[in-house]
Amino acid sequence: MCAWCYGFTHVIRRLRALWHGRLTVEVIAGGLNPYAQEPITREEKERLAVSWHRVQERTSLPFNYGLFLNREFVYNTEPAARALHVVRRLRPALSLEVLRALHSAFYADGLNLTDPLVLAQVIRPFGIKENLFFTLFEAEDLIEETEKEFEFAQMIGVTNFPSVFVEGGMGPELLVKGFCQLDELEGRLLQHLEMV
């Protein structure tokens, strides 16, 4: 749930389509700002607004800056990551599409993704009924699974969002750190495959 990830989701979707049948994409939630409890400060809002504007300039994606007017808004990314885990458990093939929908709901529509009711509404069009969503969303094992994924991202060395790793013989290998366009990502992937 970072602005650059919002921009990058479109790049990954295009790469997956171009490499259909030759590439498997797995979304890993890195835990950008999980478990936050305090409303974001004016300084944080200013920093985020600058970052969002840069993403908007580079990707031409829409942004809704209305959340910055909400003094009580807490930028906690854990609920959205957990919602993605619900989807992964029920409809794993839709993970990237649901991530795109979550990004759009937050960045373009200005919806509060810390609210489970909002998350359920965003996910409903993907065939996941609210009662099932809430049952899994509140399940202790799913909460633990989400936390373990944050720890996994740290363990493999994710320091920038987004990051792309490829599965290598010794485990995940870093391919791209930070946002890039499709041609650069595809070039690095081809280069990596030549070295293997």
C-alpha positions in Angstrom: 0.0 0.0 0.0 2.5 2.6 -1.2 2.0 5.1 -3.9 4.8 3.8 -6.0 3.3 0.3 -5.7 0.1 1.7 -7.0 1.9 2.9 -10.0 3.9 -0.3 -10.4 0.8 -2.6 -10.3 0.0 -1.5 -13.8 3.6 -2.4 -14.9 3.4 -5.8 -13.3 0.0 -6.5 -14.8 1.3 -5.7 -18.3 4.4 -7.9 -17.7 2.3 -10.8 -16.6 0.1 -10.4 -19.7 3.1 -10.3 -22.1 4.7 -13.3 -20.4 1.5 -15.3 -20.0 2.2 -18.9 -19.4 6.0 -18.3 -18.9 5.9 -16.2 -15.7 4.1 -16.6 -12.3 3.6 -13.4 -10.3 3.1 -13.6 -6.6 2.2 -10.5 -4.6 4.0 -10.2 -1.2 2.8 -7.6 1.3 5.8 -5.9 2.6 4.3 -4.1 5.6 5.0 -0.5 4.6 3.3 1.1 7.6 1.5 -1.7 9.5 -0.1 -1.3 13.0 0.1 2.5 13.0 -2.3 3.9 15.7 -1.8 7.6 15.6 -3.2 10.0 12.9 -0.6 11.1 10.4 0.9 14.5 11.2 0.9 17.5 9.0 4.5 16.9 8.1 3.8 13.3 7.2 0.9 14.5 5.0 3.1 17.0 3.3 5.8 14.3 2.6 3.2 11.9 1.3 1.6 14.5 -0.9 4.9 15.2 -2.5 5.5 11.5 -3.1 2.0 11.0 -4.5 2.5 14.0 -6.8 5.7 12.4 -8.1 3.9 9.1 -8.8 1.1 11.0 -10.5 3.5 12.8 -12.8 5.4 9.7 -13.7 2.4 7.3 -14.2 -0.5 9.7 -15.0 -2.6 7.8 -12.5 -5.4 9.6 -10.6 -4.9 10.6 -7.0 -7.4 11.9 -4.5 -5.8 14.1 -1.9 -8.9 14.3 0.2 -7.6 12.0 2.9 -5.1 14.7 3.9 -8.0 16.8 5.0 -9.1 14.2 7.6 -7.3 15.0 10.8 -8.1 11.6 12.3 -6.8 9.5 9.4 -4.4 6.7 10.6 -2.2 5.4 7.8 -2.2 1.7 8.8 -1.5 -0.6 5.9 -2.0 -3.9 7.8 -5.8 -4.2 7.2 -5.4 -3.9 3.4 -2.5 -6.5 3.5 -4.7 -8.8 5.5 -7.6 -8.4 3.1 -5.2 -9.4 0.3 -4.4 -12.5 2.3 -8.2 -13.3 2.4 -8.2 -13.1 -1.3 -5.1 -15.2 -1.7 -6.7 -17.9 0.4 -10.0 -18.0 -1.5 -9.1 -16.8 -5.0 -5.3 -16.8 -5.4 -5.3 -16.1 -9.1 -7.0 -12.8 -8.4 -4.4 -11.4 -6.0 -2.9 -8.9 -8.4 -6.3 -7.7 -9.6 -7.5 -7.2 -6.1 -4.3 -5.4 -5.2 -5.0 -3.0 -8.2 -8.6 -2.5 -6.9 -7.3 -1.8 -3.3 -4.8 0.7 -4.7 -7.4 2.4 -6.8 -9.9 2.5 -3.9 -7.3 4.2 -1.7 -5.3 6.4 -4.0 -7.9 7.4 -6.6 -11.2 7.2 -4.7 -9.9 8.3 -1.3 -11.5 5.4 0.6 -10.3 4.5 4.1 -8.8 1.0 3.8 -8.4 0.7 7.5 -12.2 0.1 7.7 -13.1 -3.6 7.2 -16.5 -2.6 5.8 -14.8 -0.6 3.0 -12.4 -3.5 2.4 -15.3 -5.9 2.1 -17.0 -3.6 -0.5 -13.8 -3.3 -2.6 -13.4 -7.1 -2.6 -17.1 -8.0 -3.2 -16.9 -7.7 -7.0 -14.4 -10.5 -7.0 -16.9 -13.0 -5.8 -16.1 -13.0 -2.1 -19.2 -12.6 0.1 -19.0 -10.3 3.1 -19.7 -12.9 5.8 -16.9 -15.1 4.5 -14.6 -12.1 4.1 -15.2 -11.0 7.8 -14.8 -14.6 9.1 -11.4 -14.9 7.5 -10.3 -11.3 8.0 -10.7 -11.7 11.8 -9.3 -15.2 12.0 -6.2 -15.5 14.2 -4.3 -17.7 11.7 -4.8 -15.2 8.9 -3.6 -12.3 11.1 -0.5 -14.3 12.0 0.0 -15.2 8.3 0.0 -11.5 7.4 2.5 -10.7 10.1 4.8 -13.5 9.0 4.7 -12.2 5.4 5.9 -8.8 6.7 8.7 -10.6 8.5 9.5 -12.6 5.3 9.8 -9.4 3.3 12.3 -8.0 5.8 14.2 -11.3 5.9 14.8 -11.3 2.1 15.9 -7.7 2.2 13.0 -5.6 1.0 14.0 -2.0 1.8 12.2 -0.2 -1.0 8.6 -0.5 -2.2 8.0 -1.8 -4.8 10.7 -4.5 -5.1 10.7 -7.4 -7.5 12.4 -10.7 -6.7 12.8 -13.8 -8.8 13.0 -17.2 -7.4 16.5 -18.5 -7.7 18.4 -21.6 -6.7 19.4 -20.0 -3.4 16.0 -18.4 -2.8 14.6 -15.0 -3.8 17.0 -12.8 -5.7 16.5 -9.1 -6.1 15.7 -8.0 -9.6 14.3 -4.5 -9.2 14.4 -2.1 -6.2 11.9 0.7 -6.6 9.6 1.8 -9.4 10.6 1.3 -13.0 8.8 1.2 -16.3 7.9 -2.0 -18.2 10.8 -1.9 -20.7 13.4 -1.7 -17.9 11.7 -4.4 -15.8 11.5 -6.7 -18.8 15.1 -5.9 -19.8 16.3 -6.9 -16.3 14.2 -10.0 -16.3 15.7 -11.1 -19.7 19.2 -10.3 -18.4 18.6 -12.4 -15.3 17.4 -15.3 -17.4 20.5 -15.2 -19.6 22.7 -15.4 -16.5 20.9 -18.5 -15.1 
